[in-house]
């Protein structure tokens, strides 16, 4: 999943030039109490070699600005530090150590391909991390996972396809080291919905010629295809598949088919299912429209994606928890977060941090719900009104 995420985010656009660890703090001094600001951090490859995610701090900063404009928390302003790990494990560890040194109250949102280097350090320091997008960290006690984890999204792909009536599903991967894990998670989703896997296929990572793979896939006569491909591969794959069979249903994780790629493919992508934790940015709900407008006002070229929504949601959750304690620091926040229940930003499923899902190996997953989006005329739209529950599929993974 880590390598797959690397290819996924390569297609994201936008620019936000930061140093390895910078501070975004437009409202942090005025009005702060004697206790000083409540410091938050978000971590990820904001600007890096290979791929960058400039969207990581954008949603969190919108939330910080909103909270500060309303007086902060107990009169204390929020301060957001953005630590750019540059897709470097050593930089990732530096981010973790900076969080400890600067007495960060919480990490919010973000994605690091090297969260295995960050989480143990922050866990030992008692610093909670709300809304991490991860492919492997599901049990650390300082984590409060709110959605977009690899396991929930990938099992969601299989669950969505069987929900569409698919009984025979082919799996298509690239050749990254985590393709086997992706296959296992796809399979759990398909089996939970009563379907079966008719074959697993792959093409070299970064491949532009998917014709031979498509021919092999169609020879198994699948009803549907679950694809774990990055956006540089998803475009050629979907194009090749639809050229051979316009009626076959395809489902892809949101990272593999971002809105920017859907727009680029236009009608070629029509009918492709995209699985995400949040409502699409095409939604006309008040919360989505408001967040979209605020992000674009600050960054007109911003990529509106899951990382924007996760950062915003995580920051709002932290503020809600902090409002319930008189003295806010990492320790008191850690104790307060499990008291946040029925939390609804309007961007996606309601979050209840008092009840992690009862599945061994996914002890810190609090949201097993995903949305089914569908591509139509170059835009991702909500495909089903209610989110899917992937908890049954997670149970089949048998993590112990």
C-alpha positions in Angstrom: 0.0 0.0 0.0 2.8 2.4 0.8 4.4 2.1 -2.7 0.9 2.2 -4.3 0.2 5.4 -2.4 3.4 6.8 -3.8 2.2 6.3 -7.3 -1.3 7.5 -6.4 -0.3 10.9 -5.2 2.0 11.5 -8.1 -1.0 12.8 -10.2 -2.1 15.3 -7.6 -1.6 18.9 -8.5 -1.1 22.2 -6.7 1.9 23.8 -5.1 2.8 24.8 -1.5 6.4 25.5 -0.9 7.5 24.7 2.6 10.8 23.8 4.3 11.2 20.4 5.9 9.2 21.6 8.9 7.4 24.9 8.7 4.8 26.7 10.6 1.5 28.0 9.2 0.3 30.5 11.9 -1.7 33.4 10.6 -3.8 33.8 13.8 -1.6 32.4 16.5 -0.5 35.3 18.5 -3.3 37.8 18.8 -5.7 36.9 21.6 -3.7 34.0 22.9 -3.9 33.4 26.7 -0.9 33.3 29.0 -0.8 29.5 28.4 0.1 30.1 24.8 -1.3 28.5 21.7 -2.4 24.9 21.4 0.1 23.5 18.9 -0.9 20.9 16.3 1.2 19.2 13.6 0.4 17.6 10.3 3.0 15.4 8.6 3.5 14.3 5.0 5.4 14.8 1.8 4.1 18.3 1.2 7.0 18.9 -1.2 9.2 16.0 -2.1 11.1 14.1 -4.8 8.9 11.5 -6.5 5.5 12.8 -5.4 4.1 15.6 -3.3 0.9 16.2 -1.4 0.6 19.9 -1.0 -3.1 19.4 0.0 -2.1 17.8 3.4 -2.2 21.0 5.5 -4.9 22.9 3.6 -8.0 21.4 5.3 -6.4 21.5 8.7 -5.5 25.2 8.3 -9.1 26.0 7.3 -10.2 24.4 10.5 -7.6 26.2 12.6 -8.6 29.6 11.1 -12.3 28.9 11.8 -11.6 27.9 15.4 -9.3 30.9 16.0 -11.9 33.3 14.5 -14.4 32.0 17.0 -12.0 32.6 19.9 -10.0 29.5 19.9 -10.3 26.9 22.7 -10.6 28.3 26.2 -9.3 31.6 24.8 -6.2 29.8 23.4 -5.4 30.0 19.7 -4.5 27.0 17.7 -1.1 26.8 15.9 -0.5 24.4 13.0 3.0 23.2 12.2 3.4 21.4 8.9 6.3 19.0 8.8 7.4 18.0 5.4 8.9 14.5 5.7 10.1 14.6 2.0 9.4 10.9 1.6 12.5 10.3 3.7 12.5 8.0 6.7 15.1 10.1 8.5 13.0 13.3 7.9 9.9 11.4 9.2 11.8 10.6 12.4 12.8 14.3 12.7 9.2 15.3 12.4 8.3 12.9 15.3 11.1 14.3 17.4 10.1 17.9 16.6 6.6 17.1 17.8 8.0 15.9 21.1 10.4 18.8 21.5 7.8 21.4 20.7 5.2 19.7 23.0 2.7 19.3 20.2 -0.8 18.6 21.6 -1.8 16.4 18.7 -1.0 15.3 15.1 -3.9 15.8 12.7 -4.6 14.2 9.4 -1.6 13.6 7.1 0.1 10.7 5.4 3.6 9.4 5.7 5.0 6.5 3.9 7.2 6.1 7.0 4.6 6.4 9.7 6.3 3.3 11.2 9.1 5.6 12.2 6.8 8.3 13.5 4.1 6.5 15.5 6.3 4.7 18.1 8.0 8.0 19.0 4.7 9.9 19.4 3.1 7.0 21.2 5.9 6.9 23.8 5.5 10.7 24.2 1.8 10.3 24.7 0.9 12.5 21.7 -2.4 11.5 20.0 -2.6 11.3 16.2 -6.1 11.9 14.8 -6.9 11.0 11.2 -3.7 9.4 10.0 -4.0 7.9 6.6 -2.1 4.6 7.0 -1.6 1.3 5.4 -0.4 -0.7 8.4 -0.7 1.1 11.8 -4.1 0.0 13.2 -3.3 -0.9 16.8 -1.1 1.8 18.4 -2.9 3.3 21.4 -2.3 6.9 20.5 -4.0 6.5 17.1 -7.6 7.7 16.4 -8.2 6.6 12.9 -11.2 8.2 11.3 -11.2 6.7 7.8 -9.2 6.5 4.6 -7.0 3.7 5.9 -5.8 1.1 3.3 -7.8 -1.8 4.9 -11.1 0.1 5.0 -10.8 1.5 1.5 -9.6 -1.7 -0.2 -12.1 -4.0 1.4 -14.6 -1.3 0.5 -13.8 -1.8 -3.2 -14.7 -5.5 -2.9 -17.8 -4.8 -0.9 -19.0 -2.2 -3.3 -18.7 -4.5 -6.3 -20.7 -7.3 -4.7 -23.2 -4.7 -3.7 -23.6 -3.9 -7.4 -24.4 -7.6 -8.1 -20.9 -8.8 -9.0 -20.4 -12.5 -8.3 -17.2 -13.1 -10.3 -14.5 -10.5 -9.7 -11.0 -10.2 -11.2 -8.3 -8.3 -9.3 -5.8 -6.1 -11.2 -2.7 -4.8 -9.5 0.6 -3.2 -10.4 3.8 -4.9 -9.3 4.6 -3.0 -6.2 5.8 -4.9 -3.1 2.4 -4.5 -1.4 0.3 -5.9 -4.3 -0.2 -9.1 -2.3 -1.6 -7.2 0.6 -3.9 -5.3 -1.7 -5.1 -8.6 -3.1 -5.9 -10.0 0.3 -7.9 -6.9 1.3 -9.8 -6.8 -2.0 -10.6 -10.5 -1.6 -12.0 -10.0 1.9 -14.4 -7.4 0.6 -15.6 -9.6 -2.2 -16.0 -12.7 0.0 -17.9 -10.7 2.6 -20.4 -9.8 -0.1 -20.8 -13.4 -1.3 -18.6 -13.1 -4.4 -15.5 -14.9 -5.6 -12.2 -14.1 -7.2 -11.8 -15.5 -10.7 -8.2 -14.3 -11.1 -5.5 -11.9 -10.1 -3.5 -10.0 -12.7 -0.8 -7.4 -12.9 1.2 -5.3 -15.2 4.6 -3.6 -14.4 4.3 -0.6 -12.2 4.1 2.5 -14.4 3.0 0.5 -17.4 1.2 2.3 -20.2 0.4 -0.8 -22.3 -2.4 -2.6 -20.5 -3.8 -4.4 -23.5 -2.2 -7.8 -22.8 -3.4 -7.6 -19.1 -6.9 -6.6 -20.2 -7.1 -9.5 -22.6 -6.0 -12.0 -19.8 -8.6 -10.5 -17.4 -11.5 -10.7 -19.9 -10.6 -14.3 -20.7 -11.7 -15.2 -17.1 -15.2 -13.8 -17.9 -15.5 -11.6 -14.8 -18.6 -9.6 -13.9 -16.4 -6.8 -12.4 -12.8 -5.7 -11.8 -11.2 -4.5 -8.6 -8.2 -2.4 -9.6 -5.3 -1.4 -7.3 -3.5 0.9 -9.7 -2.0 4.4 -9.3 -3.3 7.2 -11.4 -0.5 7.0 -13.9 -1.7 3.4 -14.5 -5.4 3.7 -13.9 -5.9 6.0 -16.9 -4.3 3.6 -19.5 -5.9 0.6 -17.8 -9.5 2.0 -17.8 -9.0 3.2 -21.4 -7.9 -0.3 -22.5 -10.6 -2.1 -20.6 -13.5 0.1 -21.9 -12.2 -0.2 -25.4 -12.6 -4.0 -25.1 -15.7 -4.1 -22.9 -17.8 -1.0 -22.2 -20.1 -2.8 -19.9 -17.8 -4.3 -17.3 -17.9 -2.6 -13.9 -14.6 -1.3 -12.4 -14.0 -0.2 -8.8 -10.8 1.7 -7.7 -9.6 3.2 -4.3 -9.9 7.0 -4.3 -6.1 7.4 -4.4 -6.0 5.5 -7.7 -8.6 7.5 -9.4 -8.5 11.1 -8.0 -10.9 13.8 -9.3 -8.2 15.3 -11.4 -7.8 12.0 -13.4 -11.5 11.6 -13.7 -11.7 15.0 -15.2 -8.9 14.2 -17.6 -10.5 10.9 -18.7 -13.9 12.5 -19.2 -16.5 10.0 -20.6 -13.9 7.2 -20.8 -14.2 6.9 -17.0 -18.0 7.0 -17.0 -19.3 4.3 -14.6 -16.1 3.7 -12.7 -16.7 3.3 -9.0 -14.3 5.1 -6.7 -14.3 4.3 -3.0 -13.6 7.0 -0.5 -14.3 7.9 3.2 -15.8 11.3 2.3 -18.5 12.8 0.2 -17.1 14.0 -3.2 -16.3 17.7 -3.6 -19.0 17.8 -6.2 -21.5 17.4 -3.5 -23.9 20.3 -2.9 -24.1 19.8 0.8 -23.4 23.0 2.9 -20.4 21.6 4.6 -18.7 20.4 1.4 -19.4 23.6 -0.5 -18.1 25.7 2.4 -14.8 23.7 2.7 -14.3 23.8 -1.1 -14.8 27.6 -1.2 -12.5 28.2 1.7 -9.7 26.0 0.4 -9.9 27.5 -3.1 -9.9 31.0 -1.7 -6.6 30.3 -0.1 -5.1 28.1 -2.8 -6.8 28.6 -6.2 -4.9 25.7 -7.7 -5.5 23.3 -4.8 -6.2 19.6 -5.4 -9.4 18.9 -3.5 -8.9 15.4 -2.1 -9.3 13.1 0.9 -6.3 14.7 2.6 -8.0 18.1 2.7 -11.1 16.6 4.3 -9.2 14.4 6.7 -7.1 17.3 8.0 -10.2 19.4 8.5 -12.1 16.7 10.3 -9.2 15.7 12.5 -8.6 19.3 13.6 -12.3 19.8 14.4 -12.3 16.6 16.5 -9.3 17.8 18.4 -10.9 21.2 19.1 -14.1 19.4 20.3 -12.1 17.2 22.7 -10.0 20.0 23.9 -13.1 22.1 24.8 -14.0 19.5 27.3 -10.9 19.9 29.5 -9.8 22.9 31.5 -6.0 22.5 30.9 -5.2 21.3 27.3 -2.0 19.3 26.6 -1.3 16.0 24.9 -2.1 14.0 28.0 -5.4 15.6 28.8 -6.4 15.5 25.1 -5.6 11.7 25.0 -8.1 11.2 27.8 -10.6 13.5 26.3 -10.7 12.2 22.7 -12.6 9.0 23.6 -15.4 11.2 24.9 -16.0 12.6 21.4 -19.2 10.9 20.1 -21.6 11.4 17.3 -19.2 13.9 15.7 -20.4 15.1 12.3 -18.6 17.7 10.1 -21.0 17.0 7.3 -18.2 15.8 5.1 -18.7 12.0 5.7 -19.8 9.4 8.2 -20.4 10.4 11.8 -17.4 9.6 14.1 -17.6 8.0 17.5 -14.2 7.9 19.2 -15.7 6.1 22.2 -16.2 2.9 20.3 -13.4 1.4 18.1 -14.6 -1.4 15.9 -14.6 -4.8 17.7 -12.2 -6.4 15.3 -8.8 -7.8 16.5 -5.9 -6.1 14.7 -8.0 -3.0 13.9 -8.2 -1.8 17.5 -7.8 1.9 16.6 -10.2 2.0 13.7 -13.3 4.1 14.6 -15.0 4.4 11.2 -15.7 1.3 9.1 -17.8 3.2 6.6 -16.9 4.2 3.0 -18.8 6.0 0.3 -19.3 4.7 -3.3 -18.6 7.5 -5.8 -19.2 7.1 -9.5 -17.5 8.9 -12.4 -19.8 10.7 -14.8 -18.9 13.2 -17.5 -15.5 13.9 -15.9 -16.8 14.4 -12.3 -17.0 12.2 -9.3 -20.5 12.1 -7.8 -22.1 10.2 -5.0 -23.1 6.8 -6.3 -25.1 5.5 -3.3 -26.8 7.7 -0.7 -25.6 5.7 2.3 -22.0 4.6 3.1 -21.1 1.0 3.1 -20.0 -0.8 6.3 -16.8 -2.8 5.8 -16.6 -4.2 9.3 -17.6 -7.7 8.1 -14.9 -7.7 5.5 -12.3 -6.6 8.1 -13.3 -9.5 10.3 -12.4 -11.9 7.4 -8.9 -10.5 7.2 -8.3 -12.4 10.4 -5.6 -10.1 11.8 -4.5 -11.2 15.3 
